[in-house]
Amino acid sequence: MNATVLLLADGRFPSGGHAHSAGAEAAIGAGDVRDHASLERFVEGRLVTAGLVDATFAAASARQCGDVTTACFDTLAAEYMARTASARLRQISLSLARQLLRAGARTWPSPLFAACDAATGGRTPQPVAMGIVAAAAGCTPHEAALCELHHLVGAMTSAGIRLLGLDPFEISAIAARLAPMLDHLASRAAAAADAPPATLPATVALLHDVLAEHHATWEVRLFAS
């Protein structure tokens, strides 16, 4: 494995993700996540729906970075946003992307960042940004997808610890059990990376979008999403 992947996958990388629960806080508030078992089911569901979408767009973005002059970041961004029904989630994705691109540009300087900004007018969704940062770091599309999935799992499981006081040792066990699923989904994402953007997966979870809008109305919440 490229050692750089470890840096990009590290939760301490300043991408801004620590302030987000990837929908776990809203699911806990709705009573859908109550304990270790329900959290694991929730994470699995997110991985095979929105997780696959995010991973594939990260892989496709990394693949497009092979030719800076023809990279269709704007098309990828538009297709990803078309798969995000929640206005709140679209806003959050753009915000996370700005932080991730800023950190990536400082860590791995590359003309890719200027090309992306020019193509999208600064409106790059987070998975597309992940692909660009991963490519600038020398990672493969598969590794970009794996990082995207890894951060998704980390956001949801850490929320379980902070909001429900779940056992961190059991949380680590959950992440370990899900590792083969992450490998499988990352391979699927990388295999689809060369496909036209319009044909990339659209396995969205509409309840997640509904809960995101509801979560945005809470007067008191620990996470931004």
C-alpha positions as a Python dict, from the first residue, in 0.01 Angstrom:
ca = {
    (1, 'M'): (0, 0, 0),
    (2, 'N'): (111, 354, -77),
    (3, 'A'): (215, 497, 262),
    (4, 'T'): (62, 830, 162),
    (5, 'V'): (-280, 666, 182),
    (6, 'L'): (-229, 635, 557),
    (7, 'L'): (-188, 1011, 588),
    (8, 'L'): (-495, 1087, 377),
    (9, 'A'): (-700, 829, 566),
    (10, 'D'): (-587, 953, 907),
    (11, 'G'): (-867, 1116, 1103),
    (12, 'R'): (-620, 1385, 1207),
    (13, 'F'): (-578, 1504, 848),
    (14, 'P'): (-733, 1856, 856),
    (15, 'S'): (-1021, 1787, 619),
    (16, 'G'): (-1293, 1914, 853),
    (17, 'G'): (-1468, 1580, 881),
    (18, 'H'): (-1441, 1566, 1261),
    (19, 'A'): (-1737, 1807, 1287),
    (20, 'H'): (-1968, 1574, 1094),
    (21, 'S'): (-2141, 1247, 1181),
    (22, 'A'): (-2245, 1149, 825),
    (23, 'G'): (-2607, 1131, 936),
    (24, 'A'): (-2550, 928, 1253),
    (25, 'E'): (-2662, 1207, 1486),
    (26, 'A'): (-2993, 1241, 1303),
    (27, 'A'): (-3040, 862, 1305),
    (28, 'I'): (-2972, 852, 1678),
    (29, 'G'): (-3222, 1131, 1732),
    (30, 'A'): (-3482, 939, 1532),
    (31, 'G'): (-3421, 628, 1743),
    (32, 'D'): (-3288, 424, 1450),
    (33, 'V'): (-2946, 388, 1616),
    (34, 'R'): (-2951, 293, 1983),
    (35, 'D'): (-2668, 46, 2044),
    (36, 'H'): (-2375, -132, 1882),
    (37, 'A'): (-2592, -364, 1671),
    (38, 'S'): (-2815, -90, 1530),
    (39, 'L'): (-2513, 130, 1462),
    (40, 'E'): (-2348, -148, 1266),
    (41, 'R'): (-2663, -199, 1059),
    (42, 'F'): (-2687, 174, 998),
    (43, 'V'): (-2325, 195, 880),
    (44, 'E'): (-2373, -104, 649),
    (45, 'G'): (-2679, 58, 496),
    (46, 'R'): (-2498, 385, 438),
    (47, 'L'): (-2202, 208, 281),
    (48, 'V'): (-2401, 20, 16),
    (49, 'T'): (-2611, 324, -76),
    (50, 'A'): (-2462, 673, -50),
    (51, 'G'): (-2123, 526, 40),
    (52, 'L'): (-2093, 351, -295),
    (53, 'V'): (-2193, 672, -474),
    (54, 'D'): (-1932, 876, -285),
    (55, 'A'): (-1660, 616, -339),
    (56, 'T'): (-1729, 590, -711),
    (57, 'F'): (-1721, 964, -764),
    (58, 'A'): (-1395, 984, -568),
    (59, 'A'): (-1247, 711, -788),
    (60, 'A'): (-1376, 872, -1108),
    (61, 'S'): (-1235, 1209, -1005),
    (62, 'A'): (-895, 1054, -935),
    (63, 'R'): (-905, 882, -1275),
    (64, 'Q'): (-986, 1211, -1453),
    (65, 'C'): (-678, 1365, -1296),
    (66, 'G'): (-465, 1164, -1537),
    (67, 'D'): (-505, 1445, -1791),
    (68, 'V'): (-541, 1788, -1633),
    (69, 'T'): (-629, 1955, -1963),
    (70, 'T'): (-938, 1742, -2026),
    (71, 'A'): (-1053, 1654, -1674),
    (72, 'C'): (-1432, 1690, -1659),
    (73, 'F'): (-1457, 1796, -1296),
    (74, 'D'): (-1756, 2016, -1373),
    (75, 'T'): (-1953, 1722, -1516),
    (76, 'L'): (-1864, 1501, -1222),
    (77, 'A'): (-1967, 1776, -980),
    (78, 'A'): (-2302, 1827, -1155),
    (79, 'E'): (-2376, 1453, -1163),
    (80, 'Y'): (-2292, 1414, -797),
    (81, 'M'): (-2512, 1706, -696),
    (82, 'A'): (-2797, 1559, -902),
    (83, 'R'): (-2776, 1255, -675),
    (84, 'T'): (-2799, 1464, -358),
    (85, 'A'): (-3162, 1556, -295),
    (86, 'S'): (-3101, 1745, 29),
    (87, 'A'): (-3001, 2108, -11),
    (88, 'R'): (-2842, 2086, 332),
    (89, 'L'): (-2622, 1794, 225),
    (90, 'R'): (-2522, 1973, -95),
    (91, 'Q'): (-2412, 2272, 110),
    (92, 'I'): (-2218, 2053, 353),
    (93, 'S'): (-2048, 1866, 69),
    (94, 'L'): (-1923, 2194, -80),
    (95, 'S'): (-1802, 2313, 259),
    (96, 'L'): (-1615, 1990, 329),
    (97, 'A'): (-1462, 2000, -18),
    (98, 'R'): (-1323, 2349, 35),
    (99, 'Q'): (-1151, 2240, 355),
    (100, 'L'): (-1021, 1918, 198),
    (101, 'L'): (-888, 2096, -111),
    (102, 'R'): (-721, 2360, 102),
    (103, 'A'): (-546, 2095, 310),
    (104, 'G'): (-456, 1894, 2),
    (105, 'A'): (-309, 2190, -183),
    (106, 'R'): (-82, 2272, 110),
    (107, 'T'): (23, 1911, 161),
    (108, 'W'): (65, 1799, -202),
    (109, 'P'): (93, 2110, -429),
    (110, 'S'): (-34, 2035, -779),
    (111, 'P'): (-187, 2212, -1081),
    (112, 'L'): (-487, 1984, -1030),
    (113, 'F'): (-628, 2218, -768),
    (114, 'A'): (-633, 2519, -999),
    (115, 'A'): (-783, 2306, -1277),
    (116, 'C'): (-1058, 2189, -1047),
    (117, 'D'): (-1137, 2540, -925),
    (118, 'A'): (-1153, 2670, -1282),
    (119, 'A'): (-1378, 2386, -1395),
    (120, 'T'): (-1630, 2401, -1111),
    (121, 'G'): (-1614, 2769, -1021),
    (122, 'G'): (-1519, 2669, -668),
    (123, 'R'): (-1829, 2449, -629),
    (124, 'T'): (-1669, 2108, -592),
    (125, 'P'): (-1850, 1837, -392),
    (126, 'Q'): (-1653, 1647, -132),
    (127, 'P'): (-1610, 1310, -313),
    (128, 'V'): (-1479, 1484, -625),
    (129, 'A'): (-1239, 1678, -404),
    (130, 'M'): (-1123, 1353, -243),
    (131, 'G'): (-1033, 1213, -583),
    (132, 'I'): (-834, 1524, -671),
    (133, 'V'): (-644, 1527, -343),
    (134, 'A'): (-576, 1155, -368),
    (135, 'A'): (-443, 1193, -722),
    (136, 'A'): (-223, 1486, -619),
    (137, 'A'): (-87, 1266, -340),
    (138, 'G'): (-3, 989, -587),
    (139, 'C'): (-285, 754, -488),
    (140, 'T'): (-480, 531, -724),
    (141, 'P'): (-856, 557, -791),
    (142, 'H'): (-905, 247, -576),
    (143, 'E'): (-719, 412, -289),
    (144, 'A'): (-923, 731, -332),
    (145, 'A'): (-1243, 527, -302),
    (146, 'L'): (-1111, 340, 0),
    (147, 'C'): (-1021, 665, 177),
    (148, 'E'): (-1368, 801, 108),
    (149, 'L'): (-1531, 492, 259),
    (150, 'H'): (-1291, 486, 553),
    (151, 'H'): (-1376, 845, 648),
    (152, 'L'): (-1747, 770, 617),
    (153, 'V'): (-1721, 478, 860),
    (154, 'G'): (-1506, 684, 1096),
    (155, 'A'): (-1757, 970, 1107),
    (156, 'M'): (-2050, 744, 1189),
    (157, 'T'): (-1877, 520, 1441),
    (158, 'S'): (-1710, 804, 1631),
    (159, 'A'): (-2052, 969, 1659),
    (160, 'G'): (-2176, 653, 1828),
    (161, 'I'): (-1906, 689, 2092),
    (162, 'R'): (-1961, 1059, 2149),
    (163, 'L'): (-2341, 1061, 2147),
    (164, 'L'): (-2431, 723, 2294),
    (165, 'G'): (-2122, 645, 2500),
    (166, 'L'): (-2068, 319, 2311),
    (167, 'D'): (-1769, 100, 2390),
    (168, 'P'): (-1474, 216, 2173),
    (169, 'F'): (-1332, -138, 2171),
    (170, 'E'): (-1654, -272, 2025),
    (171, 'I'): (-1659, 17, 1778),
    (172, 'S'): (-1315, -92, 1658),
    (173, 'A'): (-1448, -445, 1621),
    (174, 'I'): (-1736, -315, 1411),
    (175, 'A'): (-1494, -129, 1184),
    (176, 'A'): (-1285, -445, 1150),
    (177, 'R'): (-1588, -653, 1054),
    (178, 'L'): (-1680, -397, 790),
    (179, 'A'): (-1330, -386, 638),
    (180, 'P'): (-1400, -655, 373),
    (181, 'M'): (-1709, -461, 265),
    (182, 'L'): (-1497, -147, 224),
    (183, 'D'): (-1247, -338, 9),
    (184, 'H'): (-1529, -479, -205),
    (185, 'L'): (-1700, -143, -253),
    (186, 'A'): (-1371, 31, -332),
    (187, 'S'): (-1302, -228, -601),
    (188, 'R'): (-1650, -173, -748),
    (189, 'A'): (-1592, 202, -742),
    (190, 'A'): (-1255, 178, -914),
    (191, 'A'): (-1397, -56, -1180),
    (192, 'A'): (-1666, 201, -1264),
    (193, 'A'): (-1432, 500, -1264),
    (194, 'D'): (-1391, 505, -1643),
    (195, 'A'): (-1763, 503, -1713),
    (196, 'P'): (-1944, 820, -1830),
    (197, 'P'): (-2038, 1031, -1526),
    (198, 'A'): (-2410, 1004, -1602),
    (199, 'T'): (-2392, 624, -1565),
    (200, 'L'): (-2218, 619, -1226),
    (201, 'P'): (-2412, 466, -935),
    (202, 'A'): (-2713, 651, -799),
    (203, 'T'): (-2789, 428, -502),
    (204, 'V'): (-2901, 714, -282),
    (205, 'A'): (-3093, 678, 45),
    (206, 'L'): (-3379, 929, 48),
    (207, 'L'): (-3446, 883, 421),
    (208, 'H'): (-3092, 1005, 482),
    (209, 'D'): (-3172, 1323, 288),
    (210, 'V'): (-3495, 1373, 484),
    (211, 'L'): (-3317, 1326, 819),
    (212, 'A'): (-3045, 1570, 709),
    (213, 'E'): (-3304, 1840, 650),
    (214, 'H'): (-3464, 1765, 985),
    (215, 'H'): (-3126, 1768, 1161),
    (216, 'A'): (-3055, 2116, 1024),
    (217, 'T'): (-3355, 2250, 1220),
    (218, 'W'): (-3231, 2132, 1560),
    (219, 'E'): (-3149, 2416, 1796),
    (220, 'V'): (-2892, 2203, 1978),
    (221, 'R'): (-2671, 1950, 1804),
    (222, 'L'): (-2314, 1828, 1842),
    (223, 'F'): (-2236, 1776, 1473),
    (224, 'A'): (-2288, 1995, 1169),
    (225, 'S'): (-2437, 1696, 987),
}
